[in-house]
Amino acid sequence: MRHLRELQLRMRGCGSGLVLGIESSCDDTGVAVLEAPRRIRSSLVMSQVEEHAPHGGVVPELASRRHQEAVVGLVRRCLAEAGVLNPMRELSLIAVTAGPGLMGSLLVGLMAAKGLSQGWEVPMIGVNHMEGHVFANVIAHEDLEPPFLCLVVSGGHTEIQLVRSFGDYRFLGGTRDDAAGEAYDKVAKLLGLGYPGGPVIDRLAAQGDPRRYQLPVPLRGTSDVEFSFSGLKTAVLWLVRKEGDSISLPDLCASFQRSAVDSLVEKLELAVQLTGVKTVAASGGVAANSELRRRLLGLSDRGIRVFLPPRDLCTDNGAMIAAAGWWAFMRGIRDDLTLRADPSWEMAR
């Protein structure tokens, strides 16, 4: 039965096949049904933000417990919304995040996928979370084709990948320390703005003067594609101590955001210069940031094609995992019940 399904999916070529995607790498439980390669039949995400907010960040043990409570119900709801009445007959593939991420969270999604795969006799494939973010753009843009550069920027990752072809990636550079989203969260905590920090800083920045406070742009002028945000975070700390109660929160948020976005955009431009690839994409939670999106879209004035996913595909979701899994399956990649979670899984495989 399993081999028959593999043959059926391969025979569909670039046509459609229903893929169930499961994402649980951190604190969002995402489940989606994708009519491959790009039509999202249903996509549901259970956020744990309210539960982690009092702690100022994600508590791994709490996250894994919440995934356990949510995943089966989300699968049922997602299948119902997608009109899938008989998963054993209608699904062609189950794709699940196998890394990188929090070990406990990954295991919940992976074990759920294994159980469903075995029970329904549907092939299963493990997906790299970072590759999933790349495919958020592939879902959204039919005309996006390799080669292109992808800036993956989130709370846990900040890096630039050269997508030479789907499945063939070259890591150009990443952060030395904090990820950009992590810096947003830490600055927000320092300013008493709550968690997560990205959306609130973005909102306040829209009301502020980005030139009010002169903050450093990390690694500006260096010849390497790399990032560092710990120094920018420390600069905000010293500014707050110096200015005290006289500091303007909107101006500070705008100034911080200007420096962070300058770093991201300038290093992406450097990657364009070094590779000669003039098609770029961005993905990950920070790709929903309004200033980053504005600045990236501005690169089109320099002859660079820019692709951004809709905001609901920037954050973790099951649809991007389903898409990445389907394309990997079509490349001939196979997994079975021996698949293990790898919290440090590198993107290329």
C-alpha positions as CSV (number, residue, x, y, z in Angstrom):
1,M,0.0,0.0,0.0
2,R,2.8,2.5,0.9
3,H,4.7,1.8,-2.3
4,L,1.5,2.3,-4.3
5,R,1.0,5.7,-2.7
6,E,4.6,6.7,-3.5
7,L,4.1,5.6,-7.1
8,Q,0.9,7.6,-7.3
9,L,2.5,10.7,-5.9
10,R,5.5,10.5,-8.2
11,M,3.2,9.9,-11.2
12,R,1.4,13.2,-10.4
13,G,4.6,15.0,-11.3
14,C,3.9,18.8,-10.9
15,G,0.2,18.1,-10.4
16,S,-1.6,18.0,-7.2
17,G,-1.4,15.7,-4.2
18,L,-2.8,16.3,-0.7
19,V,-0.1,16.8,1.9
20,L,-0.6,17.0,5.6
21,G,2.0,19.3,7.2
22,I,2.8,19.3,10.9
23,E,5.0,22.0,12.5
24,S,6.0,22.0,16.2
25,S,9.6,23.2,16.4
26,C,9.0,25.9,19.1
27,D,5.9,27.2,20.7
28,D,3.4,27.3,17.7
29,T,1.5,24.1,16.8
30,G,0.8,24.4,13.1
31,V,-1.2,21.9,10.9
32,A,-2.1,22.4,7.3
33,V,-3.4,20.5,4.3
34,L,-1.8,21.6,1.1
35,E,-3.0,20.7,-2.4
36,A,0.5,20.5,-3.8
37,P,2.4,22.4,-4.9
38,R,0.8,25.7,-3.7
39,R,-2.9,25.6,-2.8
40,I,-3.6,25.7,0.9
41,R,-6.8,23.9,1.6
42,S,-6.6,24.6,5.4
43,S,-4.0,25.9,7.8
44,L,-4.5,26.2,11.6
45,V,-2.0,27.5,14.2
46,M,-2.3,27.3,17.9
47,S,-0.2,30.0,19.5
48,Q,1.2,29.8,23.0
49,V,2.1,33.4,23.3
50,E,-0.2,34.2,26.2
51,E,1.2,31.3,28.3
52,H,4.8,32.2,27.7
53,A,4.4,35.9,28.0
54,P,4.6,36.0,31.8
55,H,8.0,34.3,31.5
56,G,9.4,36.7,29.0
57,G,10.2,33.9,26.5
58,V,9.5,30.3,25.6
59,V,9.6,27.7,28.4
60,P,10.5,24.5,26.6
61,E,8.8,22.1,29.0
62,L,5.6,24.1,28.8
63,A,5.7,24.3,25.1
64,S,6.0,20.6,24.6
65,R,3.1,19.9,26.9
66,R,0.9,22.3,25.0
67,H,1.8,20.7,21.7
68,Q,0.7,17.4,23.2
69,E,-2.6,18.8,24.1
70,A,-3.2,20.5,20.8
71,V,-1.8,18.5,17.9
72,V,-4.4,15.7,17.5
73,G,-7.4,18.1,17.8
74,L,-5.7,20.5,15.3
75,V,-5.2,17.6,12.8
76,R,-8.9,16.6,13.0
77,R,-10.1,20.2,12.6
78,C,-7.7,20.9,9.7
79,L,-8.7,17.7,7.8
80,A,-12.4,18.6,8.3
81,E,-11.8,22.2,7.0
82,A,-9.9,20.8,4.0
83,G,-12.7,18.5,3.2
84,V,-10.6,15.4,3.8
85,L,-13.1,12.7,4.8
86,N,-10.8,9.6,4.5
87,P,-7.2,10.5,5.1
88,M,-6.1,6.9,4.3
89,R,-7.4,7.2,0.8
90,E,-7.0,11.0,0.2
91,L,-3.7,12.0,1.7
92,S,-0.6,11.4,-0.4
93,L,2.1,12.4,2.1
94,I,2.6,13.5,5.7
95,A,5.4,16.1,6.2
96,V,6.7,17.0,9.7
97,T,9.3,19.3,11.1
98,A,12.2,17.1,12.3
99,G,14.6,20.0,13.2
100,P,16.0,22.4,14.1
101,G,14.1,23.4,17.2
102,L,13.3,22.5,20.8
103,M,13.8,18.8,21.3
104,G,10.7,18.2,23.3
105,S,8.5,20.2,20.9
106,L,10.0,18.4,17.9
107,L,9.3,15.0,19.4
108,V,5.6,15.8,19.8
109,G,5.0,16.6,16.2
110,L,7.3,13.8,15.0
111,M,5.6,11.1,17.1
112,A,2.2,12.3,16.0
113,A,3.3,12.1,12.3
114,K,4.7,8.6,12.8
115,G,1.5,7.4,14.4
116,L,-0.7,8.9,11.6
117,S,1.7,7.5,8.9
118,Q,1.5,4.0,10.3
119,G,-2.2,4.1,11.0
120,W,-3.2,5.5,7.6
121,E,-0.4,3.8,5.6
122,V,0.6,7.2,4.2
123,P,4.3,8.0,3.4
124,M,6.0,10.4,5.9
125,I,8.9,12.7,5.4
126,G,10.9,14.9,7.8
127,V,11.4,18.5,6.9
128,N,14.0,21.0,8.0
129,H,12.3,23.9,9.6
130,M,14.5,26.5,7.9
131,E,13.8,24.9,4.5
132,G,10.1,25.2,5.4
133,H,10.6,29.0,5.7
134,V,12.1,29.1,2.3
135,F,9.0,27.4,0.9
136,A,6.7,29.9,2.4
137,N,7.7,32.1,-0.5
138,V,7.4,29.2,-3.0
139,I,3.8,28.8,-1.9
140,A,3.1,32.5,-2.3
141,H,4.9,33.1,-5.6
142,E,4.5,30.8,-8.5
143,D,7.1,32.8,-10.5
144,L,9.8,32.4,-7.8
145,E,12.4,30.0,-9.1
146,P,16.1,29.3,-8.2
147,P,18.6,30.6,-8.0
148,F,17.6,33.1,-5.4
149,L,18.9,34.4,-2.0
150,C,16.7,33.9,1.0
151,L,17.0,35.9,4.2
152,V,15.6,33.7,7.0
153,V,15.1,35.9,10.0
154,S,13.2,34.9,13.1
155,G,13.4,34.7,16.9
156,G,15.8,31.8,16.7
157,H,17.6,32.2,13.4
158,T,19.1,34.9,11.2
159,E,20.9,33.8,8.1
160,I,21.2,34.1,4.3
161,Q,20.9,31.0,2.1
162,L,21.7,30.8,-1.6
163,V,19.0,28.5,-3.0
164,R,20.8,27.1,-6.1
165,S,17.9,24.7,-6.6
166,F,15.3,23.2,-4.4
167,G,17.3,20.9,-2.1
168,D,20.6,22.5,-3.0
169,Y,21.5,25.3,-0.5
170,R,24.6,27.2,0.3
171,F,24.9,28.9,3.7
172,L,26.3,32.4,3.1
173,G,26.3,33.6,6.7
174,G,24.4,33.9,9.9
175,T,24.5,35.6,13.3
176,R,27.4,35.4,15.6
177,D,25.2,35.7,18.7
178,D,21.5,36.7,19.0
179,A,19.1,36.3,16.2
180,A,17.3,39.5,15.1
181,G,14.0,38.4,16.6
182,E,15.7,37.5,19.8
183,A,17.2,41.0,20.0
184,Y,13.7,42.5,19.5
185,D,12.4,40.4,22.4
186,K,15.2,41.3,24.7
187,V,15.0,45.0,23.9
188,A,11.2,44.9,24.5
189,K,11.8,43.2,27.8
190,L,14.3,45.8,28.8
191,L,11.8,48.5,28.0
192,G,9.0,46.8,29.8
193,L,7.0,46.2,26.6
194,G,6.2,42.6,27.1
195,Y,6.6,39.5,25.0
196,P,6.8,38.9,22.1
197,G,8.7,42.1,21.4
198,G,8.7,42.4,17.6
199,P,5.1,43.5,17.0
200,V,5.0,46.1,19.8
201,I,8.3,47.6,18.8
202,D,7.2,47.8,15.2
203,R,4.0,49.6,16.3
204,L,5.8,52.1,18.5
205,A,8.5,52.7,15.9
206,A,5.8,53.9,13.4
207,Q,5.2,56.8,15.8
208,G,8.8,57.7,16.5
209,D,11.8,59.4,14.9
210,P,14.4,56.8,13.7
211,R,17.2,59.4,13.8
212,R,16.6,60.6,17.4
213,Y,19.1,58.2,18.9
214,Q,22.3,57.2,17.2
215,L,22.6,53.5,17.7
216,P,25.3,51.3,16.0
217,V,24.5,49.3,12.9
218,P,26.1,45.9,13.7
219,L,29.1,44.8,11.5
220,R,28.4,47.7,9.0
221,G,31.2,47.9,6.4
222,T,32.6,44.4,7.0
223,S,33.2,42.2,4.0
224,D,31.5,39.1,5.3
225,V,27.9,38.1,5.2
226,E,27.3,37.9,8.9
227,F,25.2,39.4,11.6
228,S,25.5,40.3,15.3
229,F,22.8,41.9,17.5
230,S,24.1,41.5,21.0
231,G,26.0,44.8,20.8
232,L,23.0,46.7,19.5
233,K,21.0,45.3,22.5
234,T,23.7,46.5,24.9
235,A,23.8,49.9,23.3
236,V,20.1,50.2,24.0
237,L,20.7,49.2,27.6
238,W,23.3,51.9,28.1
239,L,21.2,54.5,26.4
240,V,18.3,53.7,28.7
241,R,20.5,54.0,31.7
242,K,21.9,57.4,30.5
243,E,18.6,59.0,29.5
244,G,16.4,57.6,32.3
245,D,12.8,58.7,32.4
246,S,13.4,61.4,29.7
247,I,13.8,58.8,27.0
248,S,11.1,58.6,24.3
249,L,9.9,55.0,23.8
250,P,8.6,55.6,20.2
251,D,11.9,57.3,19.2
252,L,14.0,54.6,20.8
253,C,12.0,51.8,19.2
254,A,12.3,53.6,15.8
255,S,16.0,54.1,16.3
256,F,16.6,50.5,17.3
257,Q,14.5,49.2,14.4
258,R,16.4,51.4,12.0
259,S,19.7,49.9,13.1
260,A,18.5,46.3,13.1
261,V,16.9,46.6,9.6
262,D,19.9,48.5,8.2
263,S,22.0,45.5,9.2
264,L,19.7,42.9,7.6
265,V,19.2,44.8,4.4
266,E,22.9,45.8,4.0
267,K,24.1,42.3,4.4
268,L,21.5,41.0,2.0
269,E,22.8,43.6,-0.5
270,L,26.3,42.4,0.1
271,A,25.2,38.8,-0.6
272,V,23.7,40.0,-3.9
273,Q,27.1,41.7,-4.8
274,L,29.1,38.6,-3.9
275,T,26.9,36.1,-5.7
276,G,25.6,38.1,-8.6
277,V,22.1,36.7,-7.8
278,K,19.6,39.5,-8.1
279,T,16.5,37.6,-6.9
280,V,15.9,37.8,-3.1
281,A,13.3,36.5,-0.7
282,A,12.7,36.9,3.0
283,S,10.9,34.6,5.4
284,G,10.6,33.9,9.1
285,G,8.7,35.8,11.8
286,V,10.7,39.0,11.5
287,A,9.8,39.1,7.8
288,A,6.4,40.3,8.9
289,N,8.0,43.5,10.3
290,S,6.7,46.5,8.4
291,E,9.9,48.5,8.2
292,L,11.9,45.5,7.0
293,R,9.3,44.7,4.3
294,R,9.3,48.4,3.2
295,R,13.1,48.5,2.9
296,L,13.3,45.1,1.1
297,L,10.7,46.1,-1.4
298,G,12.7,49.3,-2.0
299,L,15.5,47.1,-3.4
300,S,13.5,46.7,-6.6
301,D,14.6,50.2,-7.5
302,R,18.1,48.8,-7.8
303,G,17.1,46.0,-10.3
304,I,16.7,43.4,-7.6
305,R,13.6,41.2,-7.7
306,V,12.0,40.9,-4.2
307,F,9.6,38.2,-3.0
308,L,7.9,38.4,0.4
309,P,5.4,35.9,1.8
310,P,2.1,37.1,3.2
311,R,2.4,37.8,6.9
312,D,0.5,34.7,7.9
313,L,3.1,32.6,6.2
314,C,6.0,34.4,7.9
315,T,5.5,32.8,11.3
316,D,5.7,29.1,11.9
317,N,2.9,27.2,10.1
318,G,2.2,23.7,8.7
319,A,1.7,24.8,5.1
320,M,5.3,25.7,4.6
321,I,6.3,22.3,6.0
322,A,3.9,20.5,3.7
323,A,5.3,22.4,0.7
324,A,8.9,21.6,1.6
325,G,8.0,18.0,2.2
326,W,6.2,17.6,-1.1
327,W,9.1,19.1,-3.1
328,A,11.6,16.9,-1.2
329,F,9.5,13.8,-1.9
330,M,9.5,14.7,-5.6
331,R,13.3,14.9,-5.5
332,G,13.3,11.3,-4.3
333,I,13.9,11.8,-0.6
334,R,12.4,9.2,1.6
335,D,12.0,8.7,5.4
336,D,10.5,6.0,7.5
337,L,9.6,5.3,11.2
338,T,13.3,5.4,12.1
339,L,13.4,9.2,11.5
340,R,14.7,11.1,14.5
341,A,14.3,14.6,15.7
342,D,17.5,16.7,15.3
343,P,17.4,20.1,17.2
344,S,20.6,21.2,15.4
345,W,19.8,19.9,11.9
346,E,21.6,21.9,9.2
347,M,19.4,23.0,6.3
348,A,21.3,21.2,3.4
349,R,20.7,17.4,3.1
